[in-house]
């Protein structure tokens, strides 16, 4: 099992970010996280996260403390 994490700035000032985490076994993706982050008062904060942490792909919207305020399950049964 191997894990990789990538960060991509979405603007030239590096105030908005996309963070991607992938865990693979033998070339197959076992787990993923795609997270949008923004900078508020100099601190990087998560805003929205797509993952499969509960066994099914979904989106979490997060508050300034990183706590979930809404969950939306992706329709159907998407595969990795």
N, CA, C and O atoms as CSV, one atom per row, in Angstrom:
chain,resi,resn,atom,element,x,y,z
A,1,UNK,N,N,0.847,-1.165,0.000
A,1,UNK,CA,C,0.000,0.000,0.000
A,1,UNK,C,C,0.897,1.234,0.000
A,1,UNK,O,O,1.846,1.323,0.779
A,2,UNK,N,N,0.588,2.178,-0.875
A,2,UNK,CA,C,1.359,3.416,-0.911
A,2,UNK,C,C,0.398,4.599,-0.921
A,2,UNK,O,O,-0.704,4.525,-1.465
A,3,UNK,N,N,0.842,5.686,-0.310
A,3,UNK,CA,C,0.042,6.904,-0.258
A,3,UNK,C,C,0.829,8.045,-0.862
A,3,UNK,O,O,2.044,8.140,-0.691
A,4,UNK,N,N,0.126,8.909,-1.567
A,4,UNK,CA,C,0.736,10.106,-2.147
A,4,UNK,C,C,-0.171,11.278,-1.850
A,4,UNK,O,O,-1.393,11.136,-1.808
A,5,UNK,N,N,0.430,12.437,-1.645
A,5,UNK,CA,C,-0.328,13.665,-1.446
A,5,UNK,C,C,0.217,14.731,-2.381
A,5,UNK,O,O,1.429,14.876,-2.540
A,6,UNK,N,N,-0.687,15.470,-2.994
A,6,UNK,CA,C,-0.336,16.530,-3.924
A,6,UNK,C,C,-1.052,17.804,-3.494
A,6,UNK,O,O,-2.177,17.754,-2.997
A,7,UNK,N,N,-0.393,18.949,-3.688
A,7,UNK,CA,C,-1.007,20.241,-3.438
A,7,UNK,C,C,-0.819,21.108,-4.666
A,7,UNK,O,O,0.280,21.199,-5.213
A,8,UNK,N,N,-1.898,21.745,-5.097
A,8,UNK,CA,C,-1.871,22.607,-6.259
A,8,UNK,C,C,-2.422,23.979,-5.887
A,8,UNK,O,O,-3.585,24.078,-5.496
A,9,UNK,N,N,-1.619,25.045,-5.997
A,9,UNK,CA,C,-2.172,26.377,-5.779
A,9,UNK,C,C,-3.111,26.719,-6.939
A,9,UNK,O,O,-2.807,26.429,-8.096
A,10,UNK,N,N,-4.238,27.330,-6.628
A,10,UNK,CA,C,-5.230,27.665,-7.650
A,10,UNK,C,C,-5.169,29.122,-8.070
A,10,UNK,O,O,-5.888,29.534,-8.981
A,11,UNK,N,N,-4.318,29.913,-7.416
A,11,UNK,CA,C,-4.144,31.312,-7.802
A,11,UNK,C,C,-2.686,31.698,-7.598
A,11,UNK,O,O,-1.939,30.989,-6.924
A,12,UNK,N,N,-2.290,32.812,-8.174
A,12,UNK,CA,C,-0.887,33.223,-8.114
A,12,UNK,C,C,-0.452,33.647,-6.720
A,12,UNK,O,O,0.733,33.556,-6.397
A,13,UNK,N,N,-1.370,34.102,-5.893
A,13,UNK,CA,C,-1.038,34.524,-4.535
A,13,UNK,C,C,-1.003,33.354,-3.556
A,13,UNK,O,O,-0.689,33.542,-2.381
A,14,UNK,N,N,-1.317,32.161,-4.022
A,14,UNK,CA,C,-1.369,30.951,-3.189
A,14,UNK,C,C,-2.311,31.142,-2.008
A,14,UNK,O,O,-1.962,30.839,-0.867
A,15,UNK,N,N,-3.499,31.642,-2.291
A,15,UNK,CA,C,-4.536,31.807,-1.278
A,15,UNK,C,C,-5.581,30.691,-1.366
A,15,UNK,O,O,-6.325,30.457,-0.414
A,16,UNK,N,N,-5.634,30.016,-2.496
A,16,UNK,CA,C,-6.592,28.938,-2.742
A,16,UNK,C,C,-5.802,27.699,-3.152
A,16,UNK,O,O,-4.858,27.784,-3.938
A,17,UNK,N,N,-6.198,26.551,-2.611
A,17,UNK,CA,C,-5.440,25.321,-2.848
A,17,UNK,C,C,-6.361,24.154,-3.153
A,17,UNK,O,O,-7.518,24.123,-2.735
A,18,UNK,N,N,-5.822,23.198,-3.890
A,18,UNK,CA,C,-6.461,21.906,-4.067
A,18,UNK,C,C,-5.479,20.865,-3.540
A,18,UNK,O,O,-4.344,20.778,-4.008
A,19,UNK,N,N,-5.922,20.078,-2.566
A,19,UNK,CA,C,-5.084,19.041,-1.965
A,19,UNK,C,C,-5.676,17.681,-2.354
A,19,UNK,O,O,-6.876,17.455,-2.202
A,20,UNK,N,N,-4.836,16.792,-2.851
A,20,UNK,CA,C,-5.280,15.467,-3.290
A,20,UNK,C,C,-4.453,14.415,-2.572
A,20,UNK,O,O,-3.224,14.484,-2.550
A,21,UNK,N,N,-5.141,13.432,-1.983
A,21,UNK,CA,C,-4.473,12.298,-1.334
A,21,UNK,C,C,-4.996,11.011,-1.961
A,21,UNK,O,O,-6.205,10.817,-2.087
A,22,UNK,N,N,-4.084,10.146,-2.349
A,22,UNK,CA,C,-4.447,8.855,-2.942
A,22,UNK,C,C,-3.721,7.742,-2.206
A,22,UNK,O,O,-2.534,7.857,-1.901
A,23,UNK,N,N,-4.435,6.675,-1.924
A,23,UNK,CA,C,-3.836,5.473,-1.355
A,23,UNK,C,C,-4.084,4.348,-2.345
A,23,UNK,O,O,-5.219,4.107,-2.756
A,24,UNK,N,N,-3.013,3.664,-2.724
A,24,UNK,CA,C,-3.117,2.612,-3.742
A,24,UNK,C,C,-2.507,1.318,-3.251
A,24,UNK,O,O,-1.576,1.304,-2.445
A,25,UNK,N,N,-3.058,0.234,-3.761
A,25,UNK,CA,C,-2.490,-1.089,-3.565
A,25,UNK,C,C,-2.399,-1.738,-4.942
A,25,UNK,O,O,-3.414,-1.937,-5.609
A,26,UNK,N,N,-1.204,-2.059,-5.356
A,26,UNK,CA,C,-1.017,-2.719,-6.643
A,26,UNK,C,C,-1.580,-1.951,-7.826
A,26,UNK,O,O,-2.091,-2.559,-8.767
A,27,UNK,N,N,-1.498,-0.638,-7.798
A,27,UNK,CA,C,-1.977,0.169,-8.908
A,27,UNK,C,C,-3.448,0.550,-8.824
A,27,UNK,O,O,-3.910,1.388,-9.598
A,28,UNK,N,N,-4.186,-0.046,-7.905
A,28,UNK,CA,C,-5.609,0.270,-7.718
A,28,UNK,C,C,-5.769,1.284,-6.594
A,28,UNK,O,O,-5.137,1.159,-5.545
A,29,UNK,N,N,-6.611,2.286,-6.811
A,29,UNK,CA,C,-6.879,3.279,-5.771
A,29,UNK,C,C,-7.805,2.670,-4.730
A,29,UNK,O,O,-8.894,2.199,-5.058
A,30,UNK,N,N,-7.365,2.680,-3.460
A,30,UNK,CA,C,-8.160,2.157,-2.349
A,30,UNK,C,C,-8.931,3.266,-1.643
A,30,UNK,O,O,-10.042,3.057,-1.155
A,31,UNK,N,N,-8.323,4.448,-1.598
A,31,UNK,CA,C,-8.928,5.571,-0.891
A,31,UNK,C,C,-8.485,6.861,-1.562
A,31,UNK,O,O,-7.404,6.935,-2.147
A,32,UNK,N,N,-9.343,7.885,-1.469
A,32,UNK,CA,C,-8.994,9.177,-2.039
A,32,UNK,C,C,-9.597,10.296,-1.204
A,32,UNK,O,O,-10.602,10.114,-0.517
A,33,UNK,N,N,-8.963,11.450,-1.280
A,33,UNK,CA,C,-9.487,12.691,-0.723
A,33,UNK,C,C,-9.101,13.801,-1.681
A,33,UNK,O,O,-7.941,13.904,-2.078
A,34,UNK,N,N,-10.056,14.625,-2.054
A,34,UNK,CA,C,-9.813,15.832,-2.833
A,34,UNK,C,C,-10.409,16.965,-2.015
A,34,UNK,O,O,-11.612,16.979,-1.753
A,35,UNK,N,N,-9.575,17.912,-1.610
A,35,UNK,CA,C,-10.022,18.958,-0.686
A,35,UNK,C,C,-9.683,20.333,-1.231
A,35,UNK,O,O,-8.551,20.590,-1.639
A,36,UNK,N,N,-10.678,21.218,-1.233
A,36,UNK,CA,C,-10.477,22.623,-1.584
A,36,UNK,C,C,-10.203,23.389,-0.305
A,36,UNK,O,O,-10.932,23.253,0.678
A,37,UNK,N,N,-9.145,24.201,-0.318
A,37,UNK,CA,C,-8.759,24.981,0.859
A,37,UNK,C,C,-8.596,26.440,0.465
A,37,UNK,O,O,-8.220,26.749,-0.665
A,38,UNK,N,N,-8.882,27.328,1.400
A,38,UNK,CA,C,-8.695,28.757,1.182
A,38,UNK,C,C,-7.921,29.333,2.356
A,38,UNK,O,O,-7.779,28.683,3.391
A,39,UNK,N,N,-7.421,30.550,2.197
A,39,UNK,CA,C,-6.677,31.215,3.254
A,39,UNK,C,C,-7.536,32.352,3.812
A,39,UNK,O,O,-7.992,33.226,3.075
A,40,UNK,N,N,-7.744,32.320,5.133
A,40,UNK,CA,C,-8.488,33.376,5.818
A,40,UNK,C,C,-7.630,33.859,6.974
A,40,UNK,O,O,-7.243,33.074,7.840
A,41,UNK,N,N,-7.331,35.156,6.986
A,41,UNK,CA,C,-6.485,35.759,8.030
A,41,UNK,C,C,-5.164,35.012,8.173
A,41,UNK,O,O,-4.682,34.785,9.282
A,42,UNK,N,N,-4.585,34.633,7.031
A,42,UNK,CA,C,-3.276,33.986,7.027
A,42,UNK,C,C,-3.267,32.511,7.383
A,42,UNK,O,O,-2.200,31.904,7.464
A,43,UNK,N,N,-4.433,31.926,7.595
A,43,UNK,CA,C,-4.504,30.513,7.964
A,43,UNK,C,C,-5.222,29.731,6.865
A,43,UNK,O,O,-6.288,30.129,6.397
A,44,UNK,N,N,-4.620,28.612,6.462
A,44,UNK,CA,C,-5.232,27.760,5.443
A,44,UNK,C,C,-6.324,26.910,6.059
A,44,UNK,O,O,-6.098,26.211,7.047
A,45,UNK,N,N,-7.516,26.971,5.469
A,45,UNK,CA,C,-8.667,26.255,6.020
A,45,UNK,C,C,-9.354,25.422,4.954
A,45,UNK,O,O,-9.482,25.873,3.816
A,46,UNK,N,N,-9.804,24.210,5.294
A,46,UNK,CA,C,-10.572,23.404,4.336
A,46,UNK,C,C,-11.975,23.968,4.180
A,46,UNK,O,O,-12.571,24.450,5.143
A,47,UNK,N,N,-12.500,23.905,2.953
A,47,UNK,CA,C,-13.843,24.402,2.653
A,47,UNK,C,C,-14.751,23.251,2.234
A,47,UNK,O,O,-15.862,23.105,2.743
A,48,UNK,N,N,-14.267,22.440,1.306
A,48,UNK,CA,C,-15.040,21.303,0.803
A,48,UNK,C,C,-14.103,20.132,0.595
A,48,UNK,O,O,-12.941,20.300,0.224
A,49,UNK,N,N,-14.632,18.931,0.841
A,49,UNK,CA,C,-13.810,17.730,0.705
A,49,UNK,C,C,-14.641,16.623,0.063
A,49,UNK,O,O,-15.771,16.361,0.475
A,50,UNK,N,N,-14.074,15.985,-0.937
A,50,UNK,CA,C,-14.660,14.785,-1.533
A,50,UNK,C,C,-13.808,13.615,-1.072
A,50,UNK,O,O,-12.581,13.661,-1.161
A,51,UNK,N,N,-14.460,12.559,-0.578
A,51,UNK,CA,C,-13.727,11.357,-0.192
A,51,UNK,C,C,-14.685,10.179,-0.121
A,51,UNK,O,O,-15.866,10.298,-0.448
A,52,UNK,N,N,-14.154,9.035,0.313
A,52,UNK,CA,C,-14.961,7.821,0.449
A,52,UNK,C,C,-14.819,7.253,1.859
A,52,UNK,O,O,-14.879,6.041,2.063
A,53,UNK,N,N,-14.628,8.146,2.824
A,53,UNK,CA,C,-14.318,7.735,4.188
A,53,UNK,C,C,-15.398,6.868,4.833
A,53,UNK,O,O,-15.099,6.148,5.785
A,54,UNK,N,N,-16.609,6.909,4.364
A,54,UNK,CA,C,-17.696,6.120,4.953
A,54,UNK,C,C,-18.102,4.968,4.040
A,54,UNK,O,O,-19.216,4.451,4.130
A,55,UNK,N,N,-17.169,4.567,3.146
A,55,UNK,CA,C,-17.434,3.455,2.253
A,55,UNK,C,C,-18.152,3.833,0.976
A,55,UNK,O,O,-18.416,2.972,0.137
A,56,UNK,N,N,-18.475,5.111,0.813
A,56,UNK,CA,C,-19.164,5.588,-0.382
A,56,UNK,C,C,-18.724,7.029,-0.635
A,56,UNK,O,O,-18.575,7.815,0.301
A,57,UNK,N,N,-18.519,7.367,-1.903
A,57,UNK,CA,C,-18.030,8.700,-2.255
A,57,UNK,C,C,-19.061,9.769,-1.898
A,57,UNK,O,O,-20.257,9.609,-2.142
A,58,UNK,N,N,-18.569,10.862,-1.315
A,58,UNK,CA,C,-19.439,11.958,-0.895
A,58,UNK,C,C,-18.646,13.256,-0.802
A,58,UNK,O,O,-17.416,13.259,-0.850
A,59,UNK,N,N,-19.391,14.374,-0.666
A,59,UNK,CA,C,-18.782,15.689,-0.457
A,59,UNK,C,C,-19.178,16.187,0.919
A,59,UNK,O,O,-20.342,16.094,1.310
A,60,UNK,N,N,-18.208,16.718,1.652
A,60,UNK,CA,C,-18.463,17.379,2.925
A,60,UNK,C,C,-18.186,18.868,2.753
A,60,UNK,O,O,-17.142,19.244,2.219
A,61,UNK,N,N,-19.107,19.718,3.197
A,61,UNK,CA,C,-18.834,21.142,3.317
A,61,UNK,C,C,-18.434,21.390,4.762
A,61,UNK,O,O,-19.030,20.832,5.683
A,62,UNK,N,N,-17.419,22.233,4.959
A,62,UNK,CA,C,-16.827,22.405,6.278
A,62,UNK,C,C,-16.915,23.855,6.746
A,62,UNK,O,O,-16.903,24.782,5.937
A,63,UNK,N,N,-17.002,24.035,8.059
A,63,UNK,CA,C,-17.004,25.386,8.603
A,63,UNK,C,C,-15.568,25.831,8.880
A,63,UNK,O,O,-14.629,25.096,8.576
A,64,UNK,N,N,-15.385,27.012,9.446
A,64,UNK,CA,C,-14.041,27.559,9.694
A,64,UNK,C,C,-13.223,26.737,10.682
A,64,UNK,O,O,-12.000,26.865,10.734
A,65,UNK,N,N,-13.887,25.902,11.457
A,65,UNK,CA,C,-13.181,25.040,12.408
A,65,UNK,C,C,-12.856,23.671,11.794
A,65,UNK,O,O,-12.262,22.818,12.452
A,66,UNK,N,N,-13.251,23.469,10.529
A,66,UNK,CA,C,-13.010,22.196,9.869
A,66,UNK,C,C,-14.061,21.153,10.177
A,66,UNK,O,O,-13.897,19.981,9.838
A,67,UNK,N,N,-15.160,21.578,10.829
A,67,UNK,CA,C,-16.239,20.662,11.172
A,67,UNK,C,C,-17.248,20.573,10.029
A,67,UNK,O,O,-17.530,21.566,9.357
A,68,UNK,N,N,-17.776,19.397,9.822
A,68,UNK,CA,C,-18.752,19.161,8.754
A,68,UNK,C,C,-20.054,19.912,9.034
A,68,UNK,O,O,-20.610,19.832,10.129
A,69,UNK,N,N,-20.531,20.648,8.012
A,69,UNK,CA,C,-21.825,21.314,8.140
A,69,UNK,C,C,-22.847,20.748,7.152
A,69,UNK,O,O,-24.047,20.983,7.292
A,70,UNK,N,N,-22.368,20.004,6.155
A,70,UNK,CA,C,-23.284,19.387,5.198
A,70,UNK,C,C,-22.580,18.223,4.526
A,70,UNK,O,O,-21.373,18.273,4.288
A,71,UNK,N,N,-23.339,17.169,4.218
A,71,UNK,CA,C,-22.806,16.004,3.501
A,71,UNK,C,C,-23.730,15.727,2.324
A,71,UNK,O,O,-24.952,15.740,2.465
A,72,UNK,N,N,-23.132,15.476,1.158
A,72,UNK,CA,C,-23.888,15.142,-0.041
A,72,UNK,C,C,-23.282,13.877,-0.631
A,72,UNK,O,O,-22.111,13.863,-1.012
A,73,UNK,N,N,-24.081,12.812,-0.705
A,73,UNK,CA,C,-23.620,11.535,-1.249
A,73,UNK,C,C,-23.666,11.596,-2.770
A,73,UNK,O,O,-24.672,12.012,-3.344
A,74,UNK,N,N,-22.587,11.184,-3.423
A,74,UNK,CA,C,-22.575,11.150,-4.883
A,74,UNK,C,C,-23.573,10.107,-5.360
A,74,UNK,O,O,-23.649,9.016,-4.795
A,75,UNK,N,N,-24.345,10.436,-6.403
A,75,UNK,CA,C,-25.359,9.504,-6.881
A,75,UNK,C,C,-24.738,8.252,-7.499
A,75,UNK,O,O,-23.599,8.271,-7.966
A,76,UNK,N,N,-25.498,7.186,-7.492
A,76,UNK,CA,C,-25.036,5.921,-8.064
A,76,UNK,C,C,-23.968,5.306,-7.175
A,76,UNK,O,O,-23.926,5.551,-5.970
A,77,UNK,N,N,-23.130,4.524,-7.772
A,77,UNK,CA,C,-22.034,3.878,-7.045
A,77,UNK,C,C,-20.745,4.069,-7.829
A,77,UNK,O,O,-20.239,3.124,-8.434
A,78,UNK,N,N,-20.198,5.318,-7.822
A,78,UNK,CA,C,-18.999,5.556,-8.622
A,78,UNK,C,C,-17.816,4.727,-8.125
A,78,UNK,O,O,-17.661,4.512,-6.922
A,79,UNK,N,N,-17.000,4.275,-9.042
A,79,UNK,CA,C,-15.808,3.514,-8.692
A,79,UNK,C,C,-14.597,4.427,-8.757
A,79,UNK,O,O,-14.649,5.511,-9.337
A,80,UNK,N,N,-13.518,3.978,-8.159
A,80,UNK,CA,C,-12.292,4.772,-8.159
A,80,UNK,C,C,-11.639,4.688,-9.512
A,80,UNK,O,O,-10.587,5.289,-9.727
